[in-house]
């Protein structure tokens, strides 16, 4: 099953809902960054959330950046997404190893610890929207629920999960975001809260083979789910030789001269996908018009 996002409403449009299956994108990220299991889990949750938050935006050129900066050994993660389902991201430290948490699961909260969650939305306005909140648990889904309530004043429920195979590849990944509109009736809220209280972890449903549509049916049971559309989603990096050349062109002449004096080929890696771009000294001279 390829990765995709479902957009839906429920309870006569008083609830909007998103659900994603994202195993392929998370496995691609794991391979690209050679992440440890706990970092894969953290990055995978953020990629899943970022992709869903991206398709919440309306404009074709809108961009969202979702960042966590923590005091734990992973330091932080950055994810960017557009409104078409494309997402990319990287961890600050890829090889963090920690013992399981008290529940015997990957200790994502311990890897991130306390810090800041930040969401930046560039929607073509004079200034981008920037929302921040303190991390409450480092578990990402809980922190994102808190962010929506405090920074965007949208009561929400977020579920995210990544399940690893014994060989440390990604078995399943996905999640959901449920949001209440301002006019939602109290009876509907009570029903939704009851449903959420009885939910199993997202990875349980995914490992049972349930689709995003079926997961929303479970989360929103009895609330008349109306699926609006299905959006393909993937890890997509827009790095290129041209972009890397521009970054090299921006270096000072002192830096360029230092590179030339070293007389060694230069390798530049994309931060988001880890792809390597190699330049010879002659390439560097040509870029800067040096004979």
C-alpha positions as CSV (number, residue, x, y, z in Angstrom):
1,X,0.0,0.0,0.0
2,X,1.6,3.3,-1.1
3,X,1.5,6.2,1.3
4,X,-1.5,8.5,1.3
5,X,-3.6,10.9,3.3
6,X,-7.3,10.9,3.8
7,X,-9.1,14.2,4.4
8,X,-12.6,13.9,5.9
9,X,-15.3,15.7,7.9
10,X,-17.7,14.3,10.4
11,X,-20.7,15.2,12.5
12,X,-22.2,17.6,9.9
13,X,-18.8,19.3,9.2
14,X,-18.3,20.1,12.9
15,X,-15.2,17.9,12.9
16,X,-12.4,17.8,10.3
17,X,-10.1,14.8,10.2
18,X,-6.9,13.6,8.6
19,X,-5.3,10.1,8.6
20,X,-2.1,8.9,7.0
21,X,-0.3,5.7,6.2
22,X,3.4,6.6,5.8
23,X,5.6,3.5,6.0
24,X,7.4,4.1,2.7
25,X,8.3,7.7,3.5
26,X,9.6,6.8,6.9
27,X,11.6,3.9,5.6
28,X,13.1,6.2,2.9
29,X,14.1,8.7,5.7
30,X,15.6,5.9,7.8
31,X,17.7,4.7,4.9
32,X,18.7,8.2,3.9
33,X,19.9,9.3,7.3
34,X,20.8,5.9,8.7
35,X,18.8,6.6,11.8
36,X,18.8,4.5,15.0
37,X,15.3,3.0,15.9
38,X,14.4,5.7,18.4
39,X,15.3,8.5,16.0
40,X,13.4,6.7,13.2
41,X,10.4,6.6,15.4
42,X,10.7,10.3,16.2
43,X,11.4,11.4,12.7
44,X,8.6,9.2,11.3
45,X,6.1,10.7,13.7
46,X,7.1,14.2,12.6
47,X,7.0,13.3,8.9
48,X,3.5,11.9,9.3
49,X,2.3,14.9,11.2
50,X,4.0,17.3,8.9
51,X,2.5,15.7,5.8
52,X,-1.0,16.0,7.3
53,X,-0.5,19.6,8.4
54,X,0.8,20.4,5.0
55,X,-2.3,19.3,3.2
56,X,-4.4,21.5,5.6
57,X,-3.0,24.5,3.7
58,X,-4.8,25.8,0.7
59,X,-2.3,27.5,-1.7
60,X,-0.2,25.6,-4.2
61,X,2.9,27.4,-3.1
62,X,2.2,27.3,0.7
63,X,5.0,25.7,2.8
64,X,5.0,24.5,6.3
65,X,8.0,23.9,8.6
66,X,7.6,21.8,11.7
67,X,10.5,21.8,14.2
68,X,11.2,20.4,17.6
69,X,14.3,21.5,19.5
70,X,14.9,19.6,22.7
71,X,17.5,19.2,25.4
72,X,17.7,15.4,24.9
73,X,20.5,13.6,22.9
74,X,18.7,13.9,19.6
75,X,18.7,17.7,19.9
76,X,16.0,18.3,17.4
77,X,14.2,17.5,14.1
78,X,13.1,19.6,11.2
79,X,10.4,18.7,8.7
80,X,9.0,20.7,5.8
81,X,5.9,20.0,3.8
82,X,3.8,21.5,1.0
83,X,0.1,21.4,0.4
84,X,0.4,18.6,-2.2
85,X,1.5,15.9,0.2
86,X,5.3,16.2,-0.3
87,X,7.4,16.2,2.8
88,X,11.0,16.0,3.8
89,X,12.9,16.1,7.1
90,X,16.1,15.4,9.1
91,X,17.2,14.8,12.7
92,X,20.0,16.8,14.3
93,X,21.6,13.6,15.6
94,X,20.8,10.4,13.8
95,X,22.4,7.7,15.9
96,X,21.0,8.1,19.4
97,X,20.6,4.9,21.3
98,X,18.5,4.7,24.5
99,X,17.1,1.9,26.6
100,X,13.3,1.3,26.3
101,X,11.0,3.6,28.3
102,X,9.0,2.4,31.3
103,X,6.4,0.9,29.0
104,X,9.0,-1.1,27.1
105,X,8.8,1.0,24.0
106,X,11.2,3.3,22.1
107,X,11.9,6.3,24.3
108,X,11.2,9.1,22.0
109,X,10.3,11.4,24.9
110,X,13.7,10.7,26.4
111,X,15.5,11.3,23.1
112,X,13.9,14.7,22.7
113,X,13.3,15.7,26.4
114,X,12.2,19.3,27.2
115,X,12.3,22.1,24.7
116,X,10.3,24.0,22.0
117,X,7.9,23.0,19.3
118,X,7.6,25.4,16.4
119,X,5.4,25.6,13.4
120,X,6.1,28.1,10.6
121,X,3.6,28.6,7.8
122,X,4.7,30.5,4.7
123,X,1.5,31.3,2.8
124,X,2.7,34.1,0.6
125,X,1.9,36.9,3.1
126,X,4.3,39.6,4.0
127,X,5.4,37.7,7.1
128,X,5.1,33.9,7.7
129,X,2.9,32.7,10.6
130,X,5.0,31.3,13.5
131,X,3.5,29.4,16.3
132,X,5.4,28.0,19.3
133,X,4.8,26.1,22.5
134,X,6.8,24.3,25.1
135,X,7.3,20.6,24.8
136,X,5.2,18.8,27.5
137,X,6.3,15.2,27.0
138,X,8.6,15.0,23.9
139,X,6.3,12.3,22.6
140,X,5.3,14.5,19.6
141,X,1.6,13.5,19.3
142,X,0.8,14.8,22.8
143,X,2.9,18.0,22.2
144,X,1.2,18.6,18.9
145,X,-2.2,18.3,20.6
146,X,-1.1,20.9,23.1
147,X,0.3,23.1,20.3
148,X,-3.0,23.2,18.4
149,X,-4.9,24.0,21.6
150,X,-2.6,26.8,22.8
151,X,-1.1,28.4,19.6
152,X,-4.0,27.9,17.1
153,X,-6.9,27.6,19.6
154,X,-8.2,24.5,17.8
155,X,-9.2,21.6,20.2
156,X,-7.5,18.6,18.6
157,X,-6.6,15.0,19.1
158,X,-3.4,13.6,17.5
159,X,-2.3,10.0,17.2
160,X,1.1,9.1,15.6
161,X,3.1,5.9,15.5
162,X,6.0,4.0,14.0
163,X,6.5,0.3,14.4
164,X,9.9,-1.2,13.7
165,X,10.9,-4.6,12.5
166,X,13.5,-6.7,14.3
167,X,16.0,-5.8,11.6
168,X,15.3,-2.1,12.4
169,X,13.5,-1.4,9.2
170,X,10.1,0.3,9.3
171,X,7.2,-2.1,9.6
172,X,4.3,0.4,9.8
173,X,3.9,4.2,10.2
174,X,1.0,6.6,10.2
175,X,-1.4,8.6,12.3
176,X,-4.4,10.9,12.5
177,X,-5.3,14.4,13.4
178,X,-8.9,15.2,14.5
179,X,-10.0,18.8,15.0
180,X,-13.1,20.4,16.4
181,X,-14.8,23.4,14.7
182,X,-15.9,26.3,17.0
183,X,-19.6,25.3,16.7
184,X,-19.2,21.6,17.7
185,X,-22.1,20.4,19.9
186,X,-21.2,19.2,23.4
187,X,-22.8,15.8,22.7
188,X,-20.5,15.3,19.7
189,X,-17.5,16.3,21.8
190,X,-18.6,13.8,24.5
191,X,-18.9,11.0,21.9
192,X,-15.5,11.8,20.4
193,X,-13.8,11.9,23.8
194,X,-15.4,8.5,24.6
195,X,-14.1,7.1,21.3
196,X,-10.6,8.4,21.8
197,X,-10.4,7.1,25.4
198,X,-11.0,3.6,24.0
199,X,-8.5,3.7,21.2
200,X,-5.6,1.3,20.7
201,X,-2.2,2.7,19.5
202,X,-2.1,3.7,15.9
203,X,0.5,1.1,15.1
204,X,-1.9,-1.6,16.4
205,X,-4.4,-0.7,13.8
206,X,-1.8,-0.4,11.0
207,X,-0.3,-3.8,11.9
208,X,-3.8,-5.3,11.7
209,X,-3.9,-4.0,8.1
210,X,-6.3,-1.2,8.7
211,X,-6.3,1.7,6.2
212,X,-6.5,5.4,7.0
213,X,-10.2,5.3,6.1
214,X,-10.8,2.4,8.5
215,X,-8.8,4.2,11.3
216,X,-11.0,7.3,10.9
217,X,-14.1,5.1,11.1
218,X,-12.8,3.8,14.4
219,X,-11.8,7.2,15.8
220,X,-15.0,8.8,14.6
221,X,-17.4,5.9,15.2
222,X,-21.0,7.0,15.3
223,X,-20.2,10.5,14.0
224,X,-21.0,10.0,10.2
225,X,-17.6,10.3,8.6
226,X,-17.6,11.9,5.1
227,X,-14.3,11.3,3.2
228,X,-13.5,14.3,1.0
229,X,-10.4,13.2,-0.9
230,X,-7.3,11.0,-0.9
231,X,-3.9,12.7,-1.4
232,X,-0.8,10.7,-2.3
233,X,2.1,11.6,0.0
234,X,5.8,10.9,-0.1
235,X,9.3,11.9,1.0
236,X,10.4,14.3,-1.7
237,X,13.5,16.5,-1.6
238,X,13.9,19.4,-4.0
239,X,17.7,19.6,-3.7
240,X,19.6,19.8,-7.0
241,X,23.1,20.5,-8.4
242,X,21.9,24.1,-9.2
243,X,20.9,24.7,-5.6
244,X,24.2,23.4,-4.2
245,X,26.1,25.6,-6.8
246,X,24.2,28.6,-5.5
247,X,25.2,27.9,-2.0
248,X,28.8,27.5,-3.1
249,X,28.6,30.8,-5.0
250,X,27.5,32.5,-1.7
251,X,30.7,31.6,0.1
252,X,33.2,34.4,0.7
253,X,36.3,34.6,-1.5
254,X,38.4,33.8,1.6
255,X,36.5,30.5,2.0
256,X,36.8,29.8,-1.8
257,X,40.6,30.5,-1.7
258,X,40.9,28.2,1.3
259,X,39.1,25.4,-0.6
260,X,41.4,25.9,-3.6
261,X,44.5,25.9,-1.5
262,X,43.5,22.6,0.1
263,X,43.3,21.2,-3.5
264,X,40.8,18.5,-2.5
265,X,37.4,17.7,-4.1
266,X,34.5,19.2,-2.2
267,X,31.5,17.0,-1.1
268,X,28.3,18.8,-0.2
269,X,25.5,16.8,1.4
270,X,21.8,17.8,1.4
271,X,20.7,18.2,5.0
272,X,17.2,16.8,4.2
273,X,17.9,13.7,2.1
274,X,21.7,13.2,2.6
275,X,22.4,13.1,-1.1
276,X,26.0,13.9,-1.9
277,X,27.1,16.4,-4.5
278,X,30.8,16.4,-5.5
279,X,32.8,19.2,-7.0
280,X,36.3,19.2,-8.2
281,X,38.6,22.2,-7.7
282,X,38.2,23.0,-11.4
283,X,34.4,23.1,-10.8
284,X,34.8,25.5,-7.9
285,X,37.1,27.8,-9.9
286,X,34.7,27.8,-12.8
287,X,31.7,28.6,-10.6
288,X,33.6,31.7,-9.3
289,X,35.1,32.7,-12.6
290,X,38.7,31.9,-11.4
291,X,41.2,30.9,-14.0
